[in-house]
Amino acid sequence: MTEDKSITVTRTIDAPSAEVFDVLSLPGRHVELDGSGFVRSVDHGDRITATGQVFTMNMTGDHMGGDYQTDNHVTGYDANRLLAWRTAPAGTEPPGWQWVWELEAQGPDSTEVRLTYDWAQVTDKALLEKISFPLVTEDQLEDTLNNLAAAVVPS
């Protein structure tokens, strides 16, 4: 029997996919979306417009002994449909976990959003001994989708 090495949550958000993507593609908005409580602020990161970009986040968590930074390497980009990145401790290469956001328009004013947290490619034994995956729970991912829904609701 193999253990699951990813968690996927889905929610339909009452907003056009372009509006949802607009929020997701701006790293400065990620602190308000984060349901885990790890994300504190963006250190640097322009709007995501292509694969190959890197944005850096200020984070906090007991699993890393307090405050730390992550570099997020964009690996998937399709405007209004897909954003994906691999996360790494700042200044290092990604050790194998990734975040994948998939958007599917359900009409002009509704979008199905699928968020996957995947750590299947983490193979470093020392890292696996230090960090117990998953660091983010399914409930925290659901909270992230709820936060996203609130962030795209027109004021």
N, C-alpha and C positions, 0 to 999 in steps of 0.2 A: 504494500500500500504506500503510495507516495503522498507526501504532504502538499497541500496547496501552497503555491509560491506567488500568488497574486490575489488581489481583492478587487472586484469590480462592482461599482454601484451605478445606478441609473436613475435619472429623474427627468420628467418633462417640465420645462420652464416656459412660462408664458411670455416669451419674447422672441423676436426674430433671431436666427442664428448669427447674423452679423453683429447684433448688439451683444450677444453672449460672448462671441469671439473677441469683440472689442475689449471687454473686461478682462478676459483670460490672457490676452496677448500683451497686457501691460503689467510687467512685474511689480510695479509700484502698488498695484491693487491686490496683490497676493496676500498681504497681511490681513486684509478684511475678509478674504475668502477662507483662510486656513482654519479648519476645524480641529486641528491637533494642538494648537497653542505653541508650536515650535517656531513659526515664522514671526520675526519681530519687525523687520523693515527691509527695504531693498538697499543694498550697498551701492550697486550700479547695475543698470539694465535699461536699455531703451526698449521701445515697443518691439515685440518679436515680429519679424517680417520674413524670416528664412531659416532654414536649417544652418547649422554651423555657428550661430550666435551663442554667446555665453552671457548669462546674467548671474550676479552674485547677491545672495540673500544673507542678512544677519539673522541668526537663529539662536535658540536656547533650548537646552534639554539635559536632563540628568544623564542620559545615555552618552553624552559627549562631555560631561563634567561641567556643564553650564553653558556660557555663551560661546558661539562658534560661527563660522561662515561656511556657506556652500556655494560652489560653482555649479551652475545648471547649464548643461550642454544641450542645445536644441537639436533633436534628432528627427523630428517629424513636424512638417508644416504644410498645411493645405488650407488656405484662407477660408474661414467660416465653417471648416469641417474637421480639422485635426491640428492638435498641438501636442508635442511629446518632448520630454527632456530627460536626460540622465543626470543624476545628482552625484556630486563628489565633495568631500571636504575641500575647501578652497586651496587651490594650488596643486591639486592632484588629479589624476585621471579617474573617471567614473568607475567605481568598483562593481557595478552591475545592477543597481536598482534604477527604475525609471517610473515616470509619471506619464500617462497617456490620456488625453482629453479628446473624445470623439463627439462631434456634433452632427445631428441629423435633423434637418428641417422637417417639421410635422405640419407644414402649412406656412402661411406668411407671418404668423404671430406666435409660433410655438416651436420649441426645439427640444428634441430628446438629447440629453447630455449623459455620456458614459465616461466615468472616471475610473481608470485602472492604475493601481499601485502594484508594481511587479518587481519582485526581488529574485526571480528565478535565475538570473545570470550572476548572482553573487556566489563566488567560489572560494574567496580568500578565507582560509580556515581561521586565521587570527581575528579577522573582522567578524566572522560568524560566532566566535567565542566571546567577543566584546559586545556585539550588538545582537539582541534577540529579535529577529524578524517575526512578524511585522511590527515596526515601530508605531505605525498608525493603524488604528482599528477601523473596522467597517463602520461603526457608529460615528467616528470622527470624519470618515470620508463622506458619510451621509450629511453630517453637519456642514462640511465644505460645500456640498451641492445646495443645501438650504441657504448658506451664506451667499453663494453665487446667485441664486434666484432672487434674494433680497437686493443684491447689488445691481441687477439689471432692470429691476422694476422702475418704470419712469416715475419721477417725483411729481 
